[in-house]
Amino acid sequence: MTELSLTREQVQKLATFFALDLSIHGVTIRESHETGIGASHRGTFHKAQPARDFEADITDVTNW
């Protein structure tokens, strides 16, 4: 099992997306280490029609 820690700021970003778009029914969070600075987190927000899914950066750079 992979463990992922989110900051309060990241959770608030997720909550904002859910509050602003009621058609979002789920989110997948991916962590990457491409920058060499710290972990980056991107959320893929899922809707009923997959063609309407979208991604957003939810990285909390204060952790870097």
PQR file with spaces between the fields and no chain letter, atoms N, CA, C, O and H, PARSE charges and radii, in Angstrom:
ATOM       1  N    MET     1       0.838   -1.175    0.000 -0.4000 1.5000
ATOM       2  CA   MET     1       0.000    0.000    0.000 -0.0000 2.0000
ATOM       3  C    MET     1       0.887    1.243    0.000  0.5500 1.7000
ATOM       4  O    MET     1       1.886    1.306    0.716 -0.5500 1.4000
ATOM       5  N    THR     2       0.516    2.212   -0.796 -0.4000 1.5000
ATOM       6  CA   THR     2       1.231    3.475   -0.848 -0.0000 2.0000
ATOM       7  C    THR     2       0.554    4.466    0.075  0.5500 1.7000
ATOM       8  O    THR     2      -0.672    4.578    0.098 -0.5500 1.4000
ATOM       9  H    THR     2      -0.296    2.161   -1.378  0.4000 1.0000
ATOM      10  N    GLU     3       1.355    5.172    0.824 -0.4000 1.5000
ATOM      11  CA   GLU     3       0.832    6.160    1.767 -0.0000 2.0000
ATOM      12  C    GLU     3       1.137    7.557    1.247  0.5500 1.7000
ATOM      13  O    GLU     3       2.236    7.816    0.756 -0.5500 1.4000
ATOM      14  H    GLU     3       2.350    5.081    0.806  0.4000 1.0000
ATOM      15  N    LEU     4       0.179    8.442    1.354 -0.4000 1.5000
ATOM      16  CA   LEU     4       0.325    9.801    0.864 -0.0000 2.0000
ATOM      17  C    LEU     4      -0.141   10.746    1.963  0.5500 1.7000
ATOM      18  O    LEU     4      -1.241   10.590    2.494 -0.5500 1.4000
ATOM      19  H    LEU     4      -0.714    8.231    1.753  0.4000 1.0000
ATOM      20  N    SER     5       0.687   11.718    2.304 -0.4000 1.5000
ATOM      21  CA   SER     5       0.317   12.703    3.314 -0.0000 2.0000
ATOM      22  C    SER     5      -0.029   14.015    2.628  0.5500 1.7000
ATOM      23  O    SER     5       0.707   14.493    1.764 -0.5500 1.4000
ATOM      24  H    SER     5       1.580   11.845    1.873  0.4000 1.0000
ATOM      25  N    LEU     6      -1.151   14.587    3.023 -0.4000 1.5000
ATOM      26  CA   LEU     6      -1.585   15.877    2.492 -0.0000 2.0000
ATOM      27  C    LEU     6      -1.603   16.896    3.623  0.5500 1.7000
ATOM      28  O    LEU     6      -1.916   16.575    4.769 -0.5500 1.4000
ATOM      29  H    LEU     6      -1.748   14.199    3.725  0.4000 1.0000
ATOM      30  N    THR     7      -1.262   18.122    3.275 -0.4000 1.5000
ATOM      31  CA   THR     7      -1.318   19.194    4.264 -0.0000 2.0000
ATOM      32  C    THR     7      -2.746   19.730    4.352  0.5500 1.7000
ATOM      33  O    THR     7      -3.595   19.413    3.519 -0.5500 1.4000
ATOM      34  H    THR     7      -1.007   18.383    2.344  0.4000 1.0000
ATOM      35  N    ARG     8      -2.987   20.527    5.351 -0.4000 1.5000
ATOM      36  CA   ARG     8      -4.293   21.160    5.505 -0.0000 2.0000
ATOM      37  C    ARG     8      -4.624   21.997    4.260  0.5500 1.7000
ATOM      38  O    ARG     8      -5.758   21.984    3.782 -0.5500 1.4000
ATOM      39  H    ARG     8      -2.297   20.784    6.027  0.4000 1.0000
ATOM      40  N    GLU     9      -3.627   22.720    3.743 -0.4000 1.5000
ATOM      41  CA   GLU     9      -3.834   23.552    2.558 -0.0000 2.0000
ATOM      42  C    GLU     9      -4.269   22.699    1.362  0.5500 1.7000
ATOM      43  O    GLU     9      -5.160   23.098    0.612 -0.5500 1.4000
ATOM      44  H    GLU     9      -2.705   22.730    4.132  0.4000 1.0000
ATOM      45  N    GLN    10      -3.657   21.548    1.182 -0.4000 1.5000
ATOM      46  CA   GLN    10      -4.016   20.680    0.070 -0.0000 2.0000
ATOM      47  C    GLN    10      -5.443   20.155    0.217  0.5500 1.7000
ATOM      48  O    GLN    10      -6.190   20.095   -0.759 -0.5500 1.4000
ATOM      49  H    GLN    10      -2.933   21.224    1.792  0.4000 1.0000
ATOM      50  N    VAL    11      -5.812   19.780    1.423 -0.4000 1.5000
ATOM      51  CA   VAL    11      -7.168   19.298    1.664 -0.0000 2.0000
ATOM      52  C    VAL    11      -8.167   20.421    1.407  0.5500 1.7000
ATOM      53  O    VAL    11      -9.246   20.178    0.866 -0.5500 1.4000
ATOM      54  H    VAL    11      -5.205   19.828    2.216  0.4000 1.0000
ATOM      55  N    GLN    12      -7.820   21.632    1.785 -0.4000 1.5000
ATOM      56  CA   GLN    12      -8.705   22.774    1.529 -0.0000 2.0000
ATOM      57  C    GLN    12      -8.854   23.030    0.031  0.5500 1.7000
ATOM      58  O    GLN    12      -9.943   23.374   -0.429 -0.5500 1.4000
ATOM      59  H    GLN    12      -6.943   21.829    2.225  0.4000 1.0000
ATOM      60  N    LYS    13      -7.768   22.865   -0.741 -0.4000 1.5000
ATOM      61  CA   LYS    13      -7.860   23.010   -2.194 -0.0000 2.0000
ATOM      62  C    LYS    13      -8.821   21.973   -2.770  0.5500 1.7000
ATOM      63  O    LYS    13      -9.662   22.293   -3.610 -0.5500 1.4000
ATOM      64  H    LYS    13      -6.883   22.586   -0.368  0.4000 1.0000
ATOM      65  N    LEU    14      -8.689   20.732   -2.313 -0.4000 1.5000
ATOM      66  CA   LEU    14      -9.586   19.676   -2.779 -0.0000 2.0000
ATOM      67  C    LEU    14     -11.032   20.008   -2.427  0.5500 1.7000
ATOM      68  O    LEU    14     -11.925   19.869   -3.263 -0.5500 1.4000
ATOM      69  H    LEU    14      -8.006   20.471   -1.631  0.4000 1.0000
ATOM      70  N    ALA    15     -11.263   20.443   -1.199 -0.4000 1.5000
ATOM      71  CA   ALA    15     -12.621   20.780   -0.758 -0.0000 2.0000
ATOM      72  C    ALA    15     -13.205   21.911   -1.601  0.5500 1.7000
ATOM      73  O    ALA    15     -14.399   21.906   -1.901 -0.5500 1.4000
ATOM      74  H    ALA    15     -10.538   20.555   -0.519  0.4000 1.0000
ATOM      75  N    THR    16     -12.379   22.871   -1.980 -0.4000 1.5000
ATOM      76  CA   THR    16     -12.841   23.987   -2.812 -0.0000 2.0000
ATOM      77  C    THR    16     -13.287   23.489   -4.178  0.5500 1.7000
ATOM      78  O    THR    16     -14.337   23.896   -4.674 -0.5500 1.4000
ATOM      79  H    THR    16     -11.409   22.875   -1.736  0.4000 1.0000
ATOM      80  N    PHE    17     -12.496   22.609   -4.793 -0.4000 1.5000
ATOM      81  CA   PHE    17     -12.888   22.057   -6.093 -0.0000 2.0000
ATOM      82  C    PHE    17     -14.222   21.324   -5.989  0.5500 1.7000
ATOM      83  O    PHE    17     -15.089   21.487   -6.847 -0.5500 1.4000
ATOM      84  H    PHE    17     -11.643   22.278   -4.390  0.4000 1.0000
ATOM      85  N    PHE    18     -14.389   20.518   -4.939 -0.4000 1.5000
ATOM      86  CA   PHE    18     -15.638   19.773   -4.761 -0.0000 2.0000
ATOM      87  C    PHE    18     -16.814   20.712   -4.518  0.5500 1.7000
ATOM      88  O    PHE    18     -17.917   20.461   -5.004 -0.5500 1.4000
ATOM      89  H    PHE    18     -13.684   20.386   -4.242  0.4000 1.0000
ATOM      90  N    ALA    19     -16.587   21.790   -3.771 -0.4000 1.5000
ATOM      91  CA   ALA    19     -17.666   22.737   -3.476 -0.0000 2.0000
ATOM      92  C    ALA    19     -18.078   23.535   -4.713  0.5500 1.7000
ATOM      93  O    ALA    19     -19.257   23.845   -4.889 -0.5500 1.4000
ATOM      94  H    ALA    19     -15.691   21.994   -3.377  0.4000 1.0000
ATOM      95  N    LEU    20     -17.116   23.866   -5.562 -0.4000 1.5000
ATOM      96  CA   LEU    20     -17.407   24.688   -6.739 -0.0000 2.0000
ATOM      97  C    LEU    20     -17.988   23.904   -7.914  0.5500 1.7000
ATOM      98  O    LEU    20     -18.638   24.479   -8.787 -0.5500 1.4000
ATOM      99  H    LEU    20     -16.159   23.614   -5.419  0.4000 1.0000
ATOM     100  N    ASP    21     -17.754   22.605   -7.935 -0.4000 1.5000
ATOM     101  CA   ASP    21     -18.226   21.792   -9.069 -0.0000 2.0000
ATOM     102  C    ASP    21     -18.890   20.534   -8.521  0.5500 1.7000
ATOM     103  O    ASP    21     -18.214   19.550   -8.220 -0.5500 1.4000
ATOM     104  H    ASP    21     -17.226   22.138   -7.226  0.4000 1.0000
ATOM     105  N    LEU    22     -20.204   20.567   -8.394 -0.4000 1.5000
ATOM     106  CA   LEU    22     -20.947   19.457   -7.811 -0.0000 2.0000
ATOM     107  C    LEU    22     -20.961   18.212   -8.692  0.5500 1.7000
ATOM     108  O    LEU    22     -21.395   17.149   -8.249 -0.5500 1.4000
ATOM     109  H    LEU    22     -20.753   21.367   -8.639  0.4000 1.0000
ATOM     110  N    SER    23     -20.494   18.331   -9.931 -0.4000 1.5000
ATOM     111  CA   SER    23     -20.474   17.161  -10.812 -0.0000 2.0000
ATOM     112  C    SER    23     -19.228   16.291  -10.603  0.5500 1.7000
ATOM     113  O    SER    23     -19.125   15.217  -11.195 -0.5500 1.4000
ATOM     114  H    SER    23     -20.142   19.195  -10.291  0.4000 1.0000
ATOM     115  N    ILE    24     -18.287   16.738   -9.774 -0.4000 1.5000
ATOM     116  CA   ILE    24     -17.103   15.925   -9.458 -0.0000 2.0000
ATOM     117  C    ILE    24     -17.540   14.822   -8.497  0.5500 1.7000
ATOM     118  O    ILE    24     -18.161   15.097   -7.470 -0.5500 1.4000
ATOM     119  H    ILE    24     -18.370   17.610   -9.293  0.4000 1.0000
ATOM     120  N    HIS    25     -17.217   13.582   -8.830 -0.4000 1.5000
ATOM     121  CA   HIS    25     -17.603   12.483   -7.947 -0.0000 2.0000
ATOM     122  C    HIS    25     -16.404   11.757   -7.340  0.5500 1.7000
ATOM     123  O    HIS    25     -16.584   10.837   -6.542 -0.5500 1.4000
ATOM     124  H    HIS    25     -16.712   13.358   -9.664  0.4000 1.0000
ATOM     125  N    GLY    26     -15.197   12.151   -7.700 -0.4000 1.5000
ATOM     126  CA   GLY    26     -14.021   11.522   -7.117 -0.0000 2.0000
ATOM     127  C    GLY    26     -12.745   12.204   -7.573  0.5500 1.7000
ATOM     128  O    GLY    26     -12.750   13.013   -8.502 -0.5500 1.4000
ATOM     129  H    GLY    26     -15.051   12.899   -8.348  0.4000 1.0000
ATOM     130  N    VAL    27     -11.646   11.864   -6.901 -0.4000 1.5000
ATOM     131  CA   VAL    27     -10.350   12.439   -7.257 -0.0000 2.0000
ATOM     132  C    VAL    27      -9.273   11.371   -7.072  0.5500 1.7000
ATOM     133  O    VAL    27      -9.309   10.588   -6.123 -0.5500 1.4000
ATOM     134  H    VAL    27     -11.642   11.207   -6.146  0.4000 1.0000
ATOM     135  N    THR    28      -8.321   11.358   -7.995 -0.4000 1.5000
ATOM     136  CA   THR    28      -7.134   10.512   -7.883 -0.0000 2.0000
ATOM     137  C    THR    28      -5.949   11.446   -7.698  0.5500 1.7000
ATOM     138  O    THR    28      -5.772   12.390   -8.468 -0.5500 1.4000
ATOM     139  H    THR    28      -8.291   11.994   -8.766  0.4000 1.0000
ATOM     140  N    ILE    29      -5.138   11.187   -6.683 -0.4000 1.5000
ATOM     141  CA   ILE    29      -3.989   12.047   -6.406 -0.0000 2.0000
ATOM     142  C    ILE    29      -2.718   11.290   -6.768  0.5500 1.7000
ATOM     143  O    ILE    29      -2.510   10.149   -6.356 -0.5500 1.4000
ATOM     144  H    ILE    29      -5.281   10.420   -6.057  0.4000 1.0000
ATOM     145  N    ARG    30      -1.872   11.961   -7.554 -0.4000 1.5000
ATOM     146  CA   ARG    30      -0.590   11.369   -7.952 -0.0000 2.0000
ATOM     147  C    ARG    30       0.551   12.207   -7.402  0.5500 1.7000
ATOM     148  O    ARG    30       0.533   13.435   -7.473 -0.5500 1.4000
ATOM     149  H    ARG    30      -2.041   12.888   -7.888  0.4000 1.0000
ATOM     150  N    GLU    31       1.529   11.526   -6.859 -0.4000 1.5000
ATOM     151  CA   GLU    31       2.720   12.198   -6.340 -0.0000 2.0000
ATOM     152  C    GLU    31       3.874   11.935   -7.290  0.5500 1.7000
ATOM     153  O    GLU    31       4.071   10.806   -7.738 -0.5500 1.4000
ATOM     154  H    GLU    31       1.543   10.528   -6.801  0.4000 1.0000
ATOM     155  N    SER    32       4.637   12.977   -7.599 -0.4000 1.5000
ATOM     156  CA   SER    32       5.817   12.809   -8.446 -0.0000 2.0000
ATOM     157  C    SER    32       6.981   13.576   -7.826  0.5500 1.7000
ATOM     158  O    SER    32       6.796   14.485   -7.017 -0.5500 1.4000
ATOM     159  H    SER    32       4.477   13.894   -7.235  0.4000 1.0000
ATOM     160  N    HIS    33       8.166   13.187   -8.227 -0.4000 1.5000
ATOM     161  CA   HIS    33       9.393   13.806   -7.714 -0.0000 2.0000
ATOM     162  C    HIS    33      10.241   14.272   -8.895  0.5500 1.7000
ATOM     163  O    HIS    33      11.432   13.971   -8.973 -0.5500 1.4000
ATOM     164  H    HIS    33       8.317   12.449   -8.884  0.4000 1.0000
ATOM     165  N    GLU    34       9.618   15.004   -9.807 -0.4000 1.5000
ATOM     166  CA   GLU    34      10.290   15.400  -11.044 -0.0000 2.0000
ATOM     167  C    GLU    34      11.185   16.618  -10.875  0.5500 1.7000
ATOM     168  O    GLU    34      12.146   16.769  -11.630 -0.5500 1.4000
ATOM     169  H    GLU    34       8.651   15.248   -9.744  0.4000 1.0000
ATOM     170  N    THR    35      10.908   17.488   -9.919 -0.4000 1.5000
ATOM     171  CA   THR    35      11.627   18.749   -9.823 -0.0000 2.0000
ATOM     172  C    THR    35      12.952   18.640   -9.066  0.5500 1.7000
ATOM     173  O    THR    35      13.836   19.476   -9.253 -0.5500 1.4000
ATOM     174  H    THR    35      10.127   17.365   -9.306  0.4000 1.0000
ATOM     175  N    GLY    36      13.100   17.640   -8.231 -0.4000 1.5000
ATOM     176  CA   GLY    36      14.298   17.537   -7.413 -0.0000 2.0000
ATOM     177  C    GLY    36      14.219   18.403   -6.171  0.5500 1.7000
ATOM     178  O    GLY    36      15.139   18.396   -5.353 -0.5500 1.4000
ATOM     179  H    GLY    36      12.382   16.960   -8.080  0.4000 1.0000
ATOM     180  N    ILE    37      13.128   19.154   -6.014 -0.4000 1.5000
ATOM     181  CA   ILE    37      12.955   20.033   -4.856 -0.0000 2.0000
ATOM     182  C    ILE    37      12.163   19.315   -3.772  0.5500 1.7000
ATOM     183  O    ILE    37      12.564   19.288   -2.609 -0.5500 1.4000
ATOM     184  H    ILE    37      12.380   19.161   -6.678  0.4000 1.0000
ATOM     185  N    GLY    38      11.072   18.753   -4.155 -0.4000 1.5000
ATOM     186  CA   GLY    38      10.180   18.061   -3.239 -0.0000 2.0000
ATOM     187  C    GLY    38       9.072   17.410   -4.030  0.5500 1.7000
ATOM     188  O    GLY    38       9.009   17.529   -5.253 -0.5500 1.4000
ATOM     189  H    GLY    38      10.746   18.775   -5.100  0.4000 1.0000
ATOM     190  N    ALA    39       8.209   16.728   -3.329 -0.4000 1.5000
ATOM     191  CA   ALA    39       7.121   16.015   -4.000 -0.0000 2.0000
ATOM     192  C    ALA    39       6.094   16.995   -4.562  0.5500 1.7000
ATOM     193  O    ALA    39       5.745   17.988   -3.924 -0.5500 1.4000
ATOM     194  H    ALA    39       8.261   16.631   -2.335  0.4000 1.0000
ATOM     195  N    SER    40       5.623   16.694   -5.760 -0.4000 1.5000
ATOM     196  CA   SER    40       4.530   17.437   -6.374 -0.0000 2.0000
ATOM     197  C    SER    40       3.294   16.553   -6.355  0.5500 1.7000
ATOM     198  O    SER    40       3.386   15.335   -6.508 -0.5500 1.4000
ATOM     199  H    SER    40       5.906   15.887   -6.278  0.4000 1.0000
ATOM     200  N    HIS    41       2.153   17.167   -6.169 -0.4000 1.5000
ATOM     201  CA   HIS    41       0.889   16.431   -6.135 -0.0000 2.0000
ATOM     202  C    HIS    41      -0.075   17.014   -7.156  0.5500 1.7000
ATOM     203  O    HIS    41      -0.283   18.226   -7.215 -0.5500 1.4000
ATOM     204  H    HIS    41       2.079   18.157   -6.044  0.4000 1.0000
ATOM     205  N    ARG    42      -0.654   16.136   -7.954 -0.4000 1.5000
ATOM     206  CA   ARG    42      -1.664   16.539   -8.942 -0.0000 2.0000
ATOM     207  C    ARG    42      -2.908   15.705   -8.706  0.5500 1.7000
ATOM     208  O    ARG    42      -2.839   14.499   -8.468 -0.5500 1.4000
ATOM     209  H    ARG    42      -0.484   15.152   -7.906  0.4000 1.0000
ATOM     210  N    GLY    43      -4.035   16.372   -8.777 -0.4000 1.5000
ATOM     211  CA   GLY    43      -5.301   15.676   -8.628 -0.0000 2.0000
ATOM     212  C    GLY    43      -5.984   15.567   -9.971  0.5500 1.7000
ATOM     213  O    GLY    43      -6.067   16.546  -10.713 -0.5500 1.4000
ATOM     214  H    GLY    43      -4.090   17.352   -8.970  0.4000 1.0000
ATOM     215  N    THR    44      -6.474   14.381  -10.288 -0.4000 1.5000
ATOM     216  CA   THR    44      -7.327   14.192  -11.449 -0.0000 2.0000
ATOM     217  C    THR    44      -8.741   14.080  -10.914  0.5500 1.7000
ATOM     218  O    THR    44      -9.071   13.140  -10.190 -0.5500 1.4000
ATOM     219  H    THR    44      -6.407   13.586   -9.685  0.4000 1.0000
ATOM     220  N    PHE    45      -9.571   15.040  -11.273 -0.4000 1.5000
ATOM     221  CA   PHE    45     -10.938   15.104  -10.776 -0.0000 2.0000
ATOM     222  C    PHE    45     -11.850   14.401  -11.769  0.5500 1.7000
ATOM     223  O    PHE    45     -11.862   14.710  -12.960 -0.5500 1.4000
ATOM     224  H    PHE    45      -9.303   15.803  -11.861  0.4000 1.0000
ATOM     225  N    HIS    46     -12.614   13.443  -11.244 -0.4000 1.5000
ATOM     226  CA   HIS    46     -13.433   12.571  -12.083 -0.0000 2.0000
ATOM     227  C    HIS    46     -14.891   13.024  -12.078  0.5500 1.7000
ATOM     228  O    HIS    46     -15.467   13.360  -11.043 -0.5500 1.4000
ATOM     229  H    HIS    46     -12.604   13.192  -10.276  0.4000 1.0000
ATOM     230  N    LYS    47     -15.458   13.016  -13.279 -0.4000 1.5000
ATOM     231  CA   LYS    47     -16.864   13.356  -13.463 -0.0000 2.0000
ATOM     232  C    LYS    47     -17.577   12.162  -14.095  0.5500 1.7000
ATOM     233  O    LYS    47     -16.941   11.180  -14.479 -0.5500 1.4000
ATOM     234  H    LYS    47     -14.990   12.743  -14.120  0.4000 1.0000
ATOM     235  N    ALA    48     -18.903   12.258  -14.198 -0.4000 1.5000
ATOM     236  CA   ALA    48     -19.684   11.155  -14.773 -0.0000 2.0000
ATOM     237  C    ALA    48     -19.257   10.857  -16.209  0.5500 1.7000
ATOM     238  O    ALA    48     -19.254    9.701  -16.632 -0.5500 1.4000
ATOM     239  H    ALA    48     -19.419   13.056  -13.886  0.4000 1.0000
ATOM     240  N    GLN    49     -18.901   11.889  -16.948 -0.4000 1.5000
ATOM     241  CA   GLN    49     -18.407   11.709  -18.316 -0.0000 2.0000
ATOM     242  C    GLN    49     -16.887   11.865  -18.284  0.5500 1.7000
ATOM     243  O    GLN    49     -16.390   12.977  -18.102 -0.5500 1.4000
ATOM     244  H    GLN    49     -18.903   12.828  -16.605  0.4000 1.0000
ATOM     245  N    PRO    50     -16.140   10.769  -18.458 -0.5600 1.5000
ATOM     246  CA   PRO    50     -14.675   10.833  -18.370  0.2800 2.0000
ATOM     247  C    PRO    50     -14.032   11.901  -19.252  0.5500 1.7000
ATOM     248  O    PRO    50     -12.963   12.410  -18.915 -0.5500 1.4000
ATOM     249  N    ALA    51     -14.655   12.247  -20.359 -0.4000 1.5000
ATOM     250  CA   ALA    51     -14.092   13.286  -21.227 -0.0000 2.0000
ATOM     251  C    ALA    51     -14.070   14.644  -20.528  0.5500 1.7000
ATOM     252  O    ALA    51     -13.361   15.551  -20.963 -0.5500 1.4000
ATOM     253  H    ALA    51     -15.524   11.834  -20.632  0.4000 1.0000
ATOM     254  N    ARG    52     -14.829   14.790  -19.466 -0.4000 1.5000
ATOM     255  CA   ARG    52     -14.882   16.052  -18.722 -0.0000 2.0000
ATOM     256  C    ARG    52     -13.964   16.061  -17.495  0.5500 1.7000
ATOM     257  O    ARG    52     -13.915   17.053  -16.768 -0.5500 1.4000
ATOM     258  H    ARG    52     -15.405   14.053  -19.112  0.4000 1.0000
ATOM     259  N    ASP    53     -13.242   14.969  -17.263 -0.4000 1.5000
ATOM     260  CA   ASP    53     -12.271   14.933  -16.162 -0.0000 2.0000
ATOM     261  C    ASP    53     -11.225   16.023  -16.377  0.5500 1.7000
ATOM     262  O    ASP    53     -10.953   16.415  -17.512 -0.5500 1.4000
ATOM     263  H    ASP    53     -13.282   14.163  -17.854  0.4000 1.0000
ATOM     264  N    PHE    54     -10.647   16.506  -15.293 -0.4000 1.5000
ATOM     265  CA   PHE    54      -9.598   17.506  -15.422 -0.0000 2.0000
ATOM     266  C    PHE    54      -8.560   17.317  -14.319  0.5500 1.7000
ATOM     267  O    PHE    54      -8.821   16.665  -13.308 -0.5500 1.4000
ATOM     268  H    PHE    54     -10.868   16.187  -14.371  0.4000 1.0000
ATOM     269  N    GLU    55      -7.383   17.895  -14.531 -0.4000 1.5000
ATOM     270  CA   GLU    55      -6.288   17.817  -13.567 -0.0000 2.0000
ATOM     271  C    GLU    55      -5.996   19.188  -12.992  0.5500 1.7000
ATOM     272  O    GLU    55      -6.212   20.210  -13.643 -0.5500 1.4000
ATOM     273  H    GLU    55      -7.171   18.425  -15.352  0.4000 1.0000
ATOM     274  N    ALA    56      -5.498   19.197  -11.755 -0.4000 1.5000
ATOM     275  CA   ALA    56      -5.088   20.439  -11.114 -0.0000 2.0000
ATOM     276  C    ALA    56      -3.911   20.144  -10.191  0.5500 1.7000
ATOM     277  O    ALA    56      -3.848   19.087   -9.563 -0.5500 1.4000
ATOM     278  H    ALA    56      -5.323   18.367  -11.226  0.4000 1.0000
ATOM     279  N    ASP    57      -2.997   21.079  -10.120 -0.4000 1.5000
ATOM     280  CA   ASP    57      -1.854   20.967   -9.225 -0.0000 2.0000
ATOM     281  C    ASP    57      -2.310   21.336   -7.820  0.5500 1.7000
ATOM     282  O    ASP    57      -2.836   22.429   -7.608 -0.5500 1.4000
ATOM     283  H    ASP    57      -3.048   21.937  -10.630  0.4000 1.0000
ATOM     284  N    ILE    58      -2.115   20.442   -6.864 -0.4000 1.5000
ATOM     285  CA   ILE    58      -2.492   20.730   -5.482 -0.0000 2.0000
ATOM     286  C    ILE    58      -1.260   20.720   -4.575  0.5500 1.7000
ATOM     287  O    ILE    58      -1.378   20.535   -3.364 -0.5500 1.4000
ATOM     288  H    ILE    58      -1.687   19.554   -7.036  0.4000 1.0000
ATOM     289  N    THR    59      -0.094   20.917   -5.160 -0.4000 1.5000
ATOM     290  CA   THR    59       1.159   20.906   -4.397 -0.0000 2.0000
ATOM     291  C    THR    59       1.180   22.047   -3.387  0.5500 1.7000
ATOM     292  O    THR    59       0.832   23.184   -3.705 -0.5500 1.4000
ATOM     293  H    THR    59       0.001   21.067   -6.144  0.4000 1.0000
ATOM     294  N    ASP    60       1.588   21.727   -2.183 -0.4000 1.5000
ATOM     295  CA   ASP    60       1.792   22.739   -1.146 -0.0000 2.0000
ATOM     296  C    ASP    60       3.293   23.025   -1.101  0.5500 1.7000
ATOM     297  O    ASP    60       4.044   22.309   -0.439 -0.5500 1.4000
ATOM     298  H    ASP    60       1.871   20.803   -1.925  0.4000 1.0000
ATOM     299  N    VAL    61       3.722   24.063   -1.799 -0.4000 1.5000
ATOM     300  CA   VAL    61       5.163   24.337   -1.926 -0.0000 2.0000
ATOM     301  C    VAL    61       5.796   24.788   -0.623  0.5500 1.7000
ATOM     302  O    VAL    61       7.023   24.837   -0.532 -0.5500 1.4000
ATOM     303  H    VAL    61       3.111   24.644   -2.337  0.4000 1.0000
ATOM     304  N    THR    62       5.003   25.120    0.388 -0.4000 1.5000
ATOM     305  CA   THR    62       5.601   25.467    1.679 -0.0000 2.0000
ATOM     306  C    THR    62       6.287   24.262    2.316  0.5500 1.7000
ATOM     307  O    THR    62       7.095   24.421    3.231 -0.5500 1.4000
ATOM     308  H    THR    62       4.007   25.081    0.314  0.4000 1.0000
ATOM     309  N    ASN    63       5.969   23.056    1.835 -0.4000 1.5000
ATOM     310  CA   ASN    63       6.639   21.847    2.336 -0.0000 2.0000
ATOM     311  C    ASN    63       8.011   21.650    1.717  0.5500 1.7000
ATOM     312  O    ASN    63       8.815   20.867    2.223 -0.5500 1.4000
ATOM     313  H    ASN    63       5.313   22.927    1.091  0.4000 1.0000
ATOM     314  N    TRP    64       8.287   22.357    0.620 -0.4000 1.5000
ATOM     315  CA   TRP    64       9.595   22.229   -0.016 -0.0000 2.0000
ATOM     316  C    TRP    64      10.610   22.952    0.825  0.5500 1.7000
ATOM     317  O    TRP    64      11.791   22.977    0.480 -0.5500 1.4000
ATOM     318  H    TRP    64       7.634   22.993    0.209  0.4000 1.0000
